[in-house]
Amino acid sequence: MRKNVIYIVATLLLGGLMLVLAGCGGGGGGGATGTLPAAPAPFTITGKVSLNGAGLGQVSLAVTGQGAQFSDGNGNFSFTNLANGSYTVTPSRSGYTFTPASQTVTIANSGAQLTFTAAAIPSYTLSGKVSGSNGNGLSGATVSVVAAASGLTVGSQSTDGAGHYAIAGLADGSYLVSVSHGAGYSFTPAGQSVTVQGADQSANFSTAGAATYQVAGSVTVQGGAGLANVALSLAGDNGVSYRATSDASGNYLLSGIPEGYYTLTPNLSGYAFVPNPLLVRVNGADATGNAISASPQGSGSGSVTITL
C-alpha cells in the first residue's frame, strides 16, 4: 500500500516537471527551437511607355538605386526584387519628351504600376544650294550647322552634283551655318545665322572663285644687277598661263594664281636663263623668292640662284 502511494506521488511530480519544461521551451524567450520571422517578400515595379496610344520601345527607364533598363518593343518595363522603400522612375530617349517627366512610388508590401506618355520633339530641315562663280551648282562643298547655344556641330553634309544639300533633324533654335571646300573657295556670305521656329529653313551660298596667291622673284645678271624687260610666262597643268615683265630692278610679280604646280619660263632676246624653265609650286601661300640668273648669249658665263 505504501509503495503504491509513493509511486503515484512520483508519477505526479514527474508529469508536472515535464509540463514546466515544455512551457519554457515553447515561449518567445529565444529558445533554440524558436521560429525565425519570415523574410520580406520581393516586390515589382511594372509599367508601360506609350506614344500615340502604342507602346514605345528603346526608352531608357532609370530607377534610383537600381540602374536602368530599356522598354521592350511594346513599351513595357519591369523592375523586380525590390524591397520596401521609395523609388523614382525617370524615362528618357533622344527626340522625345515624357509626361510625367518622372514618377516617385513607395513600395510598402506590394508592387506598383506606372505609365508614361511620350511625345516626339518636332524637327525640321535646313536646305539650300551652293553655287559656283558661273551660277552653276558646286558639288563637294561641306555645309556645317552649329547650335548657337552649345557650340556643338549638329549637322554636316556635302553638296550633291547640283550643289544642293538638306540637313534634317533640327529642333527649334538658333544655328550658325558655314560652308567650305577643299579647293580653297571663298564664299558669300562666309556664314549665316538661321533661326528654326516651327518650320523648315533655307540658306544659300555662292563662291567668287578659288583662293589665289602671288608668284614673285627676280632676274639678275652676273654681278647681281637686275635685268629689266624680261618676259615671264607661268603655265599650269590646267593649260592656263599668266604673264608678267620684270621691272627696272629685275623684279617680277604674277597675281591671281590658284594652288598647283607651274613652270616659269623667262625670255629676252640676246640672253640665256638658268633655270629655264623654273618649277614653281603654289601651296596655300604666296610663292616668293624665285630667282633666275641671266647671261648674254654666247658669253658662256652665268650662274643660278634659286630660292623657294
C-alpha positions in Angstrom: 0.0 0.0 0.0 2.8 2.4 1.0 4.7 1.6 -2.2 1.7 2.4 -4.3 1.3 5.8 -2.7 5.0 6.6 -3.3 4.7 5.5 -7.0 1.6 7.7 -7.6 3.3 10.8 -6.0 6.5 10.3 -8.0 4.4 10.0 -11.2 2.6 13.2 -10.5 5.8 15.1 -9.7 7.5 13.9 -12.9 4.5 14.9 -15.0 4.4 18.4 -13.5 8.1 18.9 -14.2 7.7 17.9 -17.9 4.8 20.4 -18.2 7.0 23.2 -16.8 9.9 22.4 -19.2 7.5 22.3 -22.2 6.2 25.7 -21.2 9.7 27.2 -21.1 10.8 25.8 -24.5 7.7 27.0 -26.3 7.8 30.6 -25.3 9.3 33.6 -27.2 12.3 33.8 -24.9 14.8 32.9 -27.7 15.0 29.1 -27.1 17.0 27.1 -29.7 13.7 25.7 -31.1 12.0 29.1 -31.7 10.8 30.0 -35.3 12.6 32.9 -37.2 10.4 35.7 -38.7 9.7 35.3 -42.4 11.9 37.4 -44.9 10.1 40.3 -46.6 8.7 39.2 -50.0 10.4 41.0 -53.1 8.2 43.3 -55.0 8.0 44.7 -58.6 7.5 48.0 -60.4 6.0 47.4 -63.8 4.7 49.9 -66.4 4.4 51.0 -70.0 5.6 53.9 -72.2 3.1 54.9 -74.9 3.3 57.1 -78.0 0.0 58.0 -79.6 -1.6 55.0 -77.9 1.0 52.4 -79.0 3.9 51.1 -76.9 7.2 52.8 -77.4 10.4 50.7 -77.2 14.0 51.7 -76.6 13.1 54.1 -73.8 15.7 54.1 -71.0 14.0 53.9 -67.6 16.2 54.7 -64.7 15.3 53.7 -61.1 17.1 55.2 -58.2 19.5 52.7 -56.7 18.5 50.0 -59.3 20.2 51.1 -62.5 18.3 51.4 -65.8 16.7 49.3 -68.5 15.0 49.8 -71.9 11.4 49.3 -72.6 10.6 46.4 -74.9 9.0 46.6 -78.3 5.6 47.0 -76.8 6.8 49.8 -74.4 6.7 47.5 -71.3 9.2 47.5 -68.5 9.6 45.7 -65.2 11.9 46.1 -62.2 11.9 43.1 -59.9 13.2 42.0 -56.4 12.6 45.4 -54.9 12.4 45.8 -51.1 10.1 48.2 -49.3 11.1 51.8 -49.9 10.8 54.8 -52.1 11.8 54.7 -55.8 11.9 57.4 -58.6 11.5 56.2 -62.2 12.7 58.5 -65.0 12.2 57.8 -68.7 14.5 59.2 -71.5 15.0 58.8 -75.2 16.6 61.2 -77.7 13.9 63.1 -79.7 11.1 62.6 -77.2 9.6 64.3 -74.1 7.7 62.4 -71.5 4.7 63.0 -69.3 5.2 62.9 -66.4 8.9 63.6 -66.6 9.4 61.2 -63.7 7.4 59.4 -61.0 8.2 58.5 -57.4 6.5 55.5 -55.9 6.6 54.0 -52.4 6.8 50.2 -52.1 5.0 49.0 -48.9 4.5 45.2 -49.0 3.1 45.4 -52.5 4.2 46.3 -56.1 3.4 49.3 -58.2 2.4 50.0 -61.8 3.3 53.2 -63.7 2.5 54.7 -67.1 4.4 57.3 -69.2 3.2 59.1 -72.3 5.8 60.1 -74.9 5.7 62.9 -77.4 8.1 63.3 -80.4 10.0 66.6 -80.4 9.3 68.3 -83.7 12.3 68.6 -86.0 12.9 70.5 -89.3 15.2 70.6 -92.3 17.7 73.2 -93.4 18.3 73.0 -97.2 19.8 75.2 -99.9 22.3 75.4 -102.7 25.9 76.3 -103.1 26.7 77.9 -106.4 30.0 78.5 -108.2 31.1 81.8 -109.8 29.3 80.8 -113.0 26.0 80.3 -111.2 26.0 76.5 -111.6 25.8 74.3 -108.5 29.1 73.5 -106.8 29.5 69.8 -105.8 31.6 68.6 -102.9 31.1 71.7 -100.7 30.7 70.9 -97.0 27.9 72.6 -95.2 28.1 72.6 -91.4 25.4 73.5 -88.9 26.4 74.5 -85.3 23.9 75.1 -82.5 24.4 78.7 -81.3 23.5 77.8 -77.6 26.0 74.9 -77.2 28.6 75.5 -79.9 28.3 71.8 -81.0 28.0 70.7 -84.6 24.6 69.2 -85.0 24.7 68.5 -88.8 27.1 68.3 -91.7 26.6 67.3 -95.4 28.4 67.6 -98.7 26.6 69.1 -101.6 25.5 66.9 -104.5 26.3 67.2 -108.1 23.9 70.1 -108.5 25.2 71.9 -105.4 22.2 71.0 -103.2 22.1 70.0 -99.6 19.5 69.1 -97.0 20.2 68.6 -93.2 17.3 67.2 -91.3 16.5 66.6 -87.6 16.9 70.2 -86.4 14.9 71.3 -83.4 13.7 74.8 -82.8 16.6 77.1 -82.0 19.3 79.3 -83.5 22.1 77.9 -85.7 25.3 79.1 -87.4 25.7 77.8 -90.9 29.0 77.7 -92.8 30.4 76.2 -96.0 33.9 75.1 -97.0 35.5 73.4 -100.0 38.7 71.5 -100.4 39.7 73.5 -103.5 40.1 76.7 -101.3 37.0 78.6 -102.5 35.8 81.6 -100.5 32.1 82.0 -100.1 29.5 84.8 -99.9 28.3 85.1 -97.3 31.1 83.5 -95.3 28.4 82.2 -92.8 24.8 82.7 -92.0 22.7 82.8 -88.8 19.5 80.8 -89.1 16.6 80.5 -86.6 14.4 77.4 -86.8 11.0 78.1 -85.3 8.3 75.6 -86.2 9.2 75.4 -89.9 11.9 74.3 -92.4 14.6 76.9 -93.3 16.9 77.5 -96.2 20.4 79.0 -96.6 22.2 79.6 -100.0 25.8 80.3 -100.7 27.9 81.3 -103.7 31.6 81.4 -104.4 33.7 84.1 -106.0 36.3 81.6 -107.1 39.2 79.7 -105.7 41.7 81.2 -103.3 44.6 82.7 -105.3 48.2 83.7 -104.4 51.2 85.5 -105.9 54.3 84.2 -107.5 57.3 86.7 -107.2 61.0 86.7 -107.8 63.8 88.4 -109.6 66.0 88.1 -112.7 69.7 89.1 -112.3 72.8 89.1 -114.4 76.3 88.2 -113.3 77.3 90.6 -110.5 73.7 90.8 -109.1 72.3 93.6 -111.2 68.6 93.3 -112.0 67.6 92.7 -115.6 64.6 94.6 -116.9 62.1 93.8 -119.6 62.3 90.0 -119.2 59.0 88.4 -120.3 57.9 85.7 -117.9 55.3 83.1 -118.6 53.8 81.0 -115.8 52.0 77.9 -117.2 49.9 75.5 -115.1 48.7 71.9 -115.5 45.3 73.2 -116.4 46.6 74.9 -119.5 46.1 78.4 -118.1 49.1 80.8 -118.3 49.9 84.0 -116.6 52.4 86.7 -117.8 54.5 89.4 -116.3 57.6 91.5 -117.2 60.5 92.3 -114.9 60.8 95.9 -113.8 63.9 98.1 -113.8 65.3 96.3 -110.8 64.7 92.9 -112.4 61.8 92.1 -110.1 58.6 90.4 -111.3 55.1 89.6 -109.8 52.3 87.4 -111.0 49.0 87.7 -109.1 45.8 85.6 -109.0 47.5 82.2 -109.1 45.5 79.2 -107.8 47.2 76.4 -106.0 49.1 73.9 -108.2 52.3 73.2 -110.0 53.6 75.6 -112.6 56.6 76.1 -114.9 58.0 79.7 -115.1 59.7 80.5 -118.4 61.8 83.7 -118.9 62.5 85.2 -122.3 64.5 88.2 -123.5 66.3 88.4 -126.8 70.1 88.1 -126.5 70.0 86.4 -123.1 70.1 82.8 -121.8 68.5 81.9 -118.5 69.1 79.4 -115.8 67.0 77.6 -114.8 64.7 77.6 -117.8 62.1 76.7 -117.1 61.8 77.1 -113.3 59.4 74.7 -111.4 57.1 76.6 -109.0 54.6 75.1 -106.6 51.8 77.2 -105.1 50.5 75.5 -101.9 48.3 77.6 -99.7 50.6 80.6 -99.7 52.4 83.1 -101.9 55.5 81.6 -103.7 58.2 84.3 -103.4 61.9 84.5 -103.8 62.0 82.7 -107.2 65.4 83.8 -108.6 66.5 83.4 -112.2 70.0 84.2 -113.5 70.6 85.7 -116.9 73.7 85.9 -119.1 74.3 87.3 -122.6 74.1 84.6 -125.2 77.5 83.4 -126.3 79.2 84.7 -123.2 79.5 81.2 -121.7 79.1 82.5 -118.3 76.2 82.7 -115.9 75.1 81.3 -112.5 71.8 80.3 -111.0 70.3 81.2 -107.6 67.0 79.5 -106.7 65.3 80.3 -103.5 61.9 78.7 -102.8 
